């Protein structure tokens, strides 16, 4: 028996996305990218909340929104008002929200 593994061609994650969802600029790929950004945002909010030992309800109370709204953000809601998101980060989590636009 040989300890050698067969040669397998490795595919970059970017190439995998191109194969699965099409190239950047196609409708399917852009939808994927938007959903992934919403997922990342929700995960960041959840992580910051948990680091501070807050429940969703406690965070909601601190920033004047509802537990349901916090839950929706943490679970990929894509219809988030920017002003509310900024208030959650600033008043609820004690942070600052910075945005960037890439072309």
N, C-alpha and C positions, 0 to 999 in steps of 0.2 A: 504494500500500500504506500502510496506517495502522499506526502504532506502538502504537495503543491495544489493550489487552487487553479481552476481553469481561468484563462484570460477572459475577463468580462469588461466590456466597454462601460466606463462610468459616464453618466449623463449629469450635466450640471442642473441645478434646480431651475435656473432660467430656461434651459432647453426643455426640461420636463414641463414647465408651465406653457411654453410655446406649443408643445405637442398636445397637452391636455385642453388648453383654453384658447389657443391661437396666439398670434403675435400681438404685442402692445398696439393699441389703436382699434382692434376689432371689438365689437360689442360684447362678445362673450368674455374676452380677456379683461376688458375694462370693468365689467360687472364683478368678476372675480377680485380684481384689485380693490374695488370699493368695499366689497364685503370683507376682505382681509383687513383693510384699514379699520373698519368698524370693530372687527374682532380684536385687533391690537389695542384699540382705545378702551374697549370694555375690560380687557385683561389688565391694562395699566391701572384703571380706576379701581378695579377689584383688589389688585395687589396693594396699592397705596392705602386703601380702606382697611384691609386686613393688617398691614404693618402697623397701623395706628390703633388697632384693636377695636375698630368700630363695626357695629352691625350696619346693615343697609338702612335700617330705620333710624339709627343714631346719626348716620351721615345725612340722611334726608332732613332730619330735624335741624341739623347745624346749618344747612344751606337753603332751607325753605322750599323743599320739594317733597316728593312722596317716595316711600319705599318702593312702590311699583315702578316709578321712573328710574330710580337707581338700578333696580333689577333689570329693566329693559336696556339700559346702557351697558351693564355688565354682560348682558346676553345678546350683544350684537345689534341693538336697535340702530337703524341708520337715519332715523328722522329726529335727531337731537338738535335742539336749538342751541346755537353757539353761546348765546348769553347765559343760558342755564348751565351749560357745560363749564363755562368760565366761572360761574358762581360756585359750582360744586368743587372745582379744583381750588379756587381761592378761599372761600369761606368754610367749606366742608373739610378740605384736606390740607389747607394752609400752604398751597403751592401757587405757582404761576403757570398759565397755559401759554405756550409759544407755538405758533403755526408757521409752516413754511410752504411755499408753492414752488414746485419744480416744473420745468418745461420739457 
